[in-house]
């Protein structure tokens, strides 16, 4: 089920158009201003990664003998979560905030109040 994207020539906003069949002659109106002056865009697409893909890209945080084991802050967070879970200890809120920030692409500051 394709979703087509169009850019409006009048308001310069992008309009998404969902259809149940592949149709090259789709001509919707702009959902912002109603104009029919639309240009079809080439849409981006997502790719799913397997666990093996992630380990190839970022290393394996569970292998401490590998010097490249942790190349991404998200891997560090997974390692910390796993250790706390193994010991049956609740993860402190401050650690949870840093892990979530790292997963959003922010490098966490120094570890505090742990």
N, C-alpha and C positions, 0 to 999 in steps of 0.2 A: 504494500500500500504506500505509494509514493507521496511525499510532501514536497510540493514545488515551492520555490521562493522567487519572488519578483520584487524589483525595486521600482517605486513609483517615480515617474518623470516629473510629476507636479509637486509632491511633498517630500520626495527623496527618502521615504520610509520603506522598510521591507515588509512585504505581505507574504504570509504563508498560506498555501492552498493545499488542502488534503483531498485526495481522491482515492477511490477504491480500485481504480484501474490505471494502467500506464496509458497516458494520453498526451501526445505531443502537441495537440492543438488546444491546450488548456488556456482559457482567456478570462481570468477572474477580474474583478474590480478591486481597487485598493481598499483595504479594510480600514484605513485611516481617513481618507478624503473621498473615496468613492470613484476616483478617476479610473479610466480604462487605459491610461497611458503608462503601461507597465513593461519592464524589460525583464526577461527571465534570467535568473542568476544560477551559477553552478553551485550547488549545495555541498557543504562538507559532510562527512560521515564519520561515524565512530568505529573503532576497532576494539574488539574484546581481546584481552591478554590472558594467557594461561599463567599458572603459577610459575612454570618453567621460564616463560618470557620475562616475568617480573624478576626472578632470581638472576637471569642473565643480565638484565639491565642494571639492577641495584645491589646484587650480592645477596648472600644468605645470612641474615642476622643470627641464625641459630648455630652457625659454624664459627666459633671464636678463633679457631686456628687460621682462618682465612683473613689475611690482612685487608682485603677489599670487601670483607663481609658486610660492612655497613656503609653504603654510599648514598643513602637517602634518609632524611629524617623520619620518614614514615616507617622504615625498617626498625629504627631505634625504638619507636613507640610500640611496635608489635612485640619486640623483644622484652621491653619493660612490662607490658601487659601480661605477657606469658609468664614472666618470673613472678609477678604478684599473684597471679592465678595459681601457679604451682605451689606457692607458700600459703595459700589460703588467706591472704591479706588484702584488704580493700585498698584500691589505688587512691592516693590522696587527691583531692580536688585540684590542687595546684599542678600535679603531674598530669592529670586528665586534660586540664586546659592547655598545657604545653604540647601534649601529644596531638590534641585536636588542631592546634595552631599549626603544627608541623605538617599535618595532613592537608591543611589548607594552603600550604606553600610558604608559611612564615617560619623562619628559623627561630626557635625558642631562645629566650635569654638564659642566663645561668640558672641552674636548678636551685630553687629556694624553698625553704620551709618543708623539706621532705624529711 
